[in-house]
């Protein structure tokens, strides 16, 4: 896109003190927006012609200055032509920066990605979790592998990114890396944050993701049913290791806490609620949102089992929670031993609390939202997968409603219809036999 107007002017700036020796300034105007800078030279006002914007006279110093001004003019026009060729926007500020030696950075993708990851690492655990850092490290490794695979180079400049790069990267993740549909979208989302960061830093001006729209496949993340939860609760395990993991998982099912929030749960987070009963009152590490959960008897019983446990004492925590990796590995064993035909992990406990324990027992969804620490009802609705038991209960209520309505209405039969017709006929005959006045 061509600019509407362009102007380049040299002039002598009037100093505060009256003197003929003045600083020479360059003013560049693009589309009516002017920017100025000193060219670090001074000149005598009496030897300057503002109409030609050059020094007057034939002395050597005048010829040297005019050559400098001509060189700057050529330099600005060349930079302007380069911007046009690169299809970049031309602004007065860009041209002034070029004259001053502030050339636009040829920032590279992986360098900026690493800079971002270093900043995230420095803010763990204050603002980011270790899991967030791990996701960005993995996302960077995938971008690095793709650049080597596709372009045979170690890195690319941001200006080389375009819509085709994004589409090819998605295809690479699905084919070469063998990722399912939703996984590439997560990696692309992480990479997009780096690109948007580059746009904010004015490294690039065009968003290569602007036209990209990935279609997410809806997954059926079912919670445990009431029967499955009871089966896990009542199962007797032969090893204390599985007993402990089971208890922590069940505790999550009755509190809705995410793994990291159970891991960090301190005795100081257990407080007396508005009803005089013990509540968990804390903040979610992931979002920092407030979480207030009244403790059910099942959760209180599990807490009492691990008072004084060595691992709890060492960490200053309520429960002796193992690493998320070990928890999920042991939960697979528990699922096999209990005959649970689904993947058992720490996050399924949170879904089970939302759907089976609370919504399945008629706790309003806005209340569940507050206990889960969600920012919106839409987030909670993703967890609110209705069980067959809930469907059956609601349909039973509907059947009962229809039955009551049916019982309150008189039964209509052919005999009743004939009786009504006879009564109407008799009334008609009586009306016809009434003598007129």
N, C-alpha and C positions, 0 to 999 in steps of 0.2 A: 504494500500500500504506500503510495507516494505521499510525502508531506504536502500540505497546502502551501506553505511558504517557508523560505529559508533565507537567512541573512547572516553575513559575517562582517564585523566592523572592528577596526582598531581605533582607539582614541586615547587621549591623555587625560588622566583623572586629575581633577582639581584638588590640590592638597589643602590641609587645614591652614597651614601658614602660607602667606603669599610668597611665591617663588616661581620662577620660570622653569625650573627643573621638575619635571613631573613623571609619574609612573605610567608606562604604556599598558593599556588593558585591551583584552580581546573580548568582544561580545558576540555570542552566537545566538540567533533567534530561530526557533523551529515552531511553526504553527502558532506564532504570536507569543511563545513562551521564551523569554530571554535568560541566558546564563552568562556570567562574566568571570574572568580570571585574569590575574596579572601575568604578563609574559616575562617578568623578572628583569625588565629593562627600563631605563629612564631616558628622557630626552628633553631638549630645550624647546619650550613653547614657541619661541621666535623662529625656530627652524622646522616647523611642522605645518603641513597643509592638510587640514581635516577633510577637504573635498576629495583628495586622492588617497588620504589615510596613509601618507608616507612622509619620510623626512625630506626636506628640501636642500638644494645645494648639491655641489659635485665633490665635496670633500669625502675622504676615505671612510670616515666614521658614518656618514649618511648612507654611502653605498652599502656598507656592511649591515647596518640596521635594516635597510630596505630588503636586502637579500634574506635576512632572518624572517621578516614579515611575509615575504613571498613564500618562503619554505613552510611557514606555519599554515598559510592559505592552502598550499598544495597538500599538506598533510591532512588537514581537515576534510578537504574534498575527496581525497583518497579513502579516508575512513568512512565518509558518507557513502561512497560507492560500494565499499566492502559490505556495509550494512544492508544496502539494497540487494546486493548479490546473495547475501545470506538470508534474505527475506526476514530480516529483523526490523523492529521498529526503530525509527530514527528520532532521537530526542536531543535537545540542546545539552542536557546533562551528560549524555553518553559521549558527545563530541568534545565537550569541555574536559571530561575525565580522560579522554584519549590524549588530548594536548598536554594534560598534566602528568601523563604517564601511568594513569590508572586504567590499564587495559583489562577488559573483561576476563575473568578467570576461566580457564579451560578445565573446570572441575570435572573429575571423573566419578563414575557411578559408585564403584566399590570403595573408593577413598572416602566419599561422603557417607556411604553406608557404615563404614568402620568408625568414622567420626561420631555418627549418631549412636552406634552401639557402645562406644566408649563413654559417652555422656550418660546413657541409660545405666551402664555398669556402675558409674560413680554415684548414681542415685538409688542403688539397691542397698538396703531395703526401704529407704525413706519414702520414695515416691513410686518405685517399681518393684515387682516381685522378681525372684530369681527365674521364675517360669517365663516371665515376659522377656527378660534378657535372652533366655535360651531360644525362644521363638524367633527373635530377630537375628540371632547368630545363625540359626538353621536357615532362615529366609535368605540371609546374605550368601551362605554357602551354595544355595540353589542358584541364585543369580550369577555367582562366580562360575559355577560349573556350566551354566547355559551359555555365558559369553565365550568361554573357551570352546564349547561344543559347536556353537553357531558361527562365531567370528574368528576363532583361532587366535585370539589375543587375550592378554591378561586383564584388560579393563577397557571401558568405553567412555567417551565424553558424553555428558548429559545431552548435548545438542544432537547426538546421533540417535537418541531415543525417539520412537514414533509409535503410532498405533500398531503397525505391523510387528514391531518388537514385542509388544505386549501379547498379541495373538500368538506369535511364535513361541513365546515363553510359556503361555498356557498349554499349548500343544506339546511342548517339550516335557512339562511336568506330568502330563497325562500319559505320554507314550514312553519316553526314555526313562523317566523316574517311576513310572507305573503308579501314579497317585490316582485315587478315586476322584470323582467330580468335585466334591466340596473342599478337598485338601488343597488343590491348586489355588482355589479362590482365597484361601486363608493366606497362602504365601504371597499371592499377588497383592492382597490387601496390605500386608506388611511392607512390601516393596513400594506400594503407592504412597505410603507415608514418607518414604525417603524422597520420592519425586516431588511431592507437595512441599516438602521442606526445601528442596532445591528451587522451586518456584518462589517461595517466600523469601529466599535469600537472593532472588533475582539472578540465579545461575542460568535458568532457562525461563522462557516466557509462555511456552505452549505446553499444556498438559497432555501427554501421550495417552492418558487413560480416559480422556474426555468422551470418546465414543465407545469405550469398552464396557460391555454389560455382561457379566457372568451370571449364568442361571444356576442358582443353588438347588440341589436336590433335597427335598424334604425328607428327613430321617425320622423314623418312629422310635423315639427314645422312651420306651415304656417303663413305668415305675414297677416296683414289686407289688403284687397283690397282697391283700391282708393275709391270705393263706400262706403265701411264700414267706412273708415277713415272720409270721408265727413259727413256720418250719425252721427258719434260721435261729430264731430266739430260743426255741426249745431243744435244739439239737445238742447232744453231748459230744464234745470233741475230746480226743485222746491226748492232745498236746496243749499246754498252756498258751503256746504261740498263737494257735488258731482261736482259742477262747478269747484272748485279748483283742485280736483283730475283729472278731465277731462282735464283741461288746462295743468297741468304738464305732463300728459300722451301724449297729442298732441305735447307739446314742445319736448319731447323725440322723437316722431315720425319725427320731422323736424330737429333734431340735431344728433340723433343716440347715445346720451349719455346714459350710463348705469345708473341705479337708484342711486348708491352711488356717481357717478360723478355729477348728477344733484343736489343731496343733498348737496354736497360740493361746488357747483359752486359759486364763488365770483365775485363781480363787477370787481376786478382786473384781472380776467380771460378773460374779454371782451376787446379785443384790436383791433386796426386798422390793417387790413390785407394788403397784397401787392397790392390789388385793391382799397384801400381807403375805403373799407366797413368794418363794424364790424364783427369780427371773435371771436369764442371761441378758446383760446389758453391755453391749460392746459395739465396735465398728468393724465392718468387713474390711479385710486388708485389700481386697481387689479393687473396691470402689470408694472406700472410706465412708460409705453410708451407714447410718445407725441401724442396729439390729436389737430388737427387744423381744425375747422369746420366753413366755412363761414355761417353767420346767414341769413336764409331766412326770408321774411317779416312776415310769419306766426309765427315764433319763436320770432321775435322782438316785434310783437304786444302783445303776451302773457307776455313777460318780462315787457312791459310798464304797464300792468294791475296791477302788484303787486309791483310797486315801493312804498316804504314806508309801506308795509304791516307789522303789528306788529311782526309776526313770522319771517319774513325775516330780520327785523331790529335786533331782539333778537339774531339770529344766524349769522348775518353778511353775509347772503346769498342772491343770486339773486331771488330765488323763495322760498315760504313757504312750503317746501316739508315735508310731514308727514312721519312716519315710513313706511318701506317697507311692513310690515304686514298689516297696515291699508290701504295703497295704494292698495294692491292687493285685500283686502276685499271689498273696495269701487268700484274697477274696475269690480268686479263680478256684483254688482248692476247696474253699468253703462251698462254692456253688456246686461243684462236683459231688461233694460229700452229702449235701442236702438235697440233691436232685433238682436244682434250679436250672432250667434250660434257657438261660440268658447270660449275657456278660455281666458279671458283678464287679462294680468299681465304686470308688468313694462318691462319685457324682450321682450315681443312681440312688444313693441314700437321700440326697437333697430332693430329688424328684419324688421319691417315695413319701417324704414328709409333706411335700406340696400337694400331691394328688391323693394318696391312699390315707394318710394319717389325718390331714386337715380338711381338704375339699371333699373327700369321700365321706366325711362325718359332718357335712353341712356347715363348716366354718366359711364365712363369706370370703370371697376372693380378695377384697381390699384389705382384709385382716391378714391373710396369708402373705400378701404383697409386703406389708410392713414387717412381718416376722422374717421374711427372706431377705429384707434389705434391698428390694428392687426399687428402681426409680419410677417405674410405670407399670400399670396393669398389664400392658402388652407383654412385658417381660415375664410376668407371672403366668399369663395364659399359655406361654410356651411350655411351662412345667405342668400345666393343668390338663394332663391327659386323662380323660374320663375312663374309669374302669367299668367292666361288665356289671359289676355289683351296683355301681352308681346308676348305670343305664336301667338295670332291672328295677331298682328302687323307684326311679322316676316314672317308669312305665306302669308300675303297680299303682302308684298314686294316680296316674291318669286313668287307669282302668276303674279304680274306685270312684273317681269323679264321674265318669260316664255312667256307672252303675247307679249312683245316687240320683243323677238327673233322669235316668230312665225310670226308676222306681217312683219318682214324684209325678210322672205323667200318666194319665189313664191309658189303659191298654186299648188300642183300636182294633176291633174285629168286624167281620162282615155282619154278624148278628147285631152289634151295636149300631152299625151304619143303617141297617134296615129298621131298627127300632126308632132311630132319629128321624128317618124318612116318614114313618107312620105318624109320629108325633107332629111333624110339620104339616102333614096332610089333614089331620084332625083339626089343627088350629086354623087352617085355611077354610075348611067346611063351616066351622063355627062363625068365622068372619063373614062368609057369604050369606049365612042364614039370619044375620042380625037385621031386623026390620028397619027401614029408613024412617027418619023423623017426619 
